[in-house]
């Protein structure tokens, strides 16, 4: 896939995300902007780079709002937050569900995988450890669950593993997802 623009609109909250994504072989590069009103109005800009196997190598974030500007950089080679954790998950972002799905081709074939994510809350940019499970249900349909099992969502994804619909979080506006 050459670089493409994806735009998602929040379904439960006033939120929009636009991301330029380039997926090649087993790597992903993304530059995105998320704008939201909850828990306070903010703009989040980020850059995400993965290495082989869609393993997060670099995540740079900047959140700005009334009276604040915060930055965070997670880098595999020096970051304690990413030590032994293959993935990051940006709160409210439909993009960051893509890496574990692609790594194990869960949008195409049977499987269940458990992960520990470096979950970044927005807009405070605090990093938390979060257990997550992804399970193939059918072609283009993957169940997401928290490790505690208190939240599940059936994610509809396209042939490239990018989200079309994440119930309660976001629906893709561009490109249309069928």
Secondary structure, 3 states (H helix, E strand, C coil): CCCEEEEEEECCCCEEEEEEEEEECCEEEEEEEEEECCCCCEEEEEEEEECHHHCEEEEEEEEEECCEEEEEEEECCCCHHHCCCCEEEECCCCHHHHHHHHHCCCCCCCCEEEEEEEEECCCCCCEEEEEEEEEEEECCEEEEEECCCCCEEEEEECCCCCEEEECCCEEEEECCCC
